[in-house]
Amino acid sequence: MFSGCGGMDLGAEMTGRGRVVWAADNDHWAVETYRKNIGHHIHEADITSTEVPSVPCDILVAGPPCQDYSTLWNHDGLITARGNLFRQVARFLDELRPAGFILENVPGLLSANQGVAWTLVRHALKSPSAFVENSSSTVAGRRGVHYDISAQIVDMADLGVPQHRERLIVVGVRRDLGVRPPIIPAPFAGRHVTVREALDLNPLTDDAPNHERGGDSVDVIERLKLIPAGRNFEAVPAGHRLAVKGLISHVYRRLDPNAPSYTIIAGGGGGTHGYHHSEPRRLSNREKARLQGFPDDFVFEYGSAPSDKRSAYSRVRRQIGNAVPPLGAKVIFEALAQSLDEAGIQPRNTRELMQGRQGLTRRERSTLQTQKVVNG
């Protein structure tokens, strides 16, 4: 659920222990990227009006939009429709009843709405059948499903991602299975992958996909020349014609080559693109993808004409900034899979999973063909 371009799904499949059979997102270009790189089992749809699919599901993964829980923005949480999308996760849990689930969001979820948001989300994830109106347990006469959950704030740099990115990871295991949710390990704590290792040891070629450069004005280039690696807008002398005011540390912040990157974000105005450590320019989307842990052959779709560079850059930037880093997702998924293994939970076999994925693909084909005709 809320798959975006597929960072969480890619990480799950990188373990060799998971196969995604169904996915959904409402961002058109993220869905096109997913189809290009992972598979056609993704649906472009509004999750609030999407029926729960009839597919095999051992583990449900979900990354509901985090903007309304982020302390960088308004922190409105439950006040907004977007902040209530966790209700859809409860709906899917109630219907599919997987052995476990993984939910990713920002740490601000814990404090939004004076803590009321987390109280409600926690209840929805622990007892989804009691939370969901017209629950399947009521309609079908089944007993309600319950989950034991753990909530852990994780820095993705501790999981091998060359980026400091703190996220709240909620892991749930169905209570009747008699196993506690795992603690997410931190295999790279104290030995983080640095920007230099991610970008400099294997330099990108000029023709690398999504490696667009040259989008900065002359003033931005000259301003960046005044800012050393690892510093931000505050390094420009007060009173200088290129001095700016910033509300967050990201503004015109250049990377530190000897540390992981700071958090890659999905959007923002001038000065928030992320800036190279040795060249006075914004990062290309390909460089951002590396800092998120995407492989270089994972190509992001954008659909713009060559003359529409600004829209193309923004569409890809949004996909990358909204993604769960695949390398981090790999560690998280592996921890849950290992716990289920130790509890003797038998996973679906390859044939069941492939039949689930192929069945959805067959049902999608007519829709996809219609879209191709309509879109030319």
Secondary structure as UniProt FT lines:
FT   TURN            4..5
FT   HELIX           7..14
FT   TURN            15..16
FT   STRAND          23..25
FT   HELIX           28..37
FT   STRAND          42..44
FT   HELIX           47..49
FT   STRAND          59..62
FT   HELIX           67..69
FT   TURN            71..74
FT   HELIX           77..79
FT   HELIX           82..84
FT   HELIX           86..96
FT   STRAND          100..105
FT   HELIX           107..110
FT   HELIX           112..115
FT   HELIX           116..126
FT   HELIX           128..131
FT   TURN            133..134
FT   HELIX           136..139
FT   STRAND          147..155
FT   HELIX           156..159
FT   STRAND          166..174
FT   HELIX           175..177
FT   TURN            187..190
FT   HELIX           196..200
FT   TURN            206..207
FT   TURN            209..210
FT   HELIX           218..225
FT   TURN            229..230
FT   HELIX           233..235
FT   TURN            238..239
FT   TURN            241..242
FT   TURN            249..252
FT   TURN            257..258
FT   TURN            270..271
FT   HELIX           285..292
FT   TURN            296..297
FT   TURN            306..307
FT   HELIX           309..322
FT   HELIX           326..342
FT   TURN            343..344
FT   HELIX           350..375
//
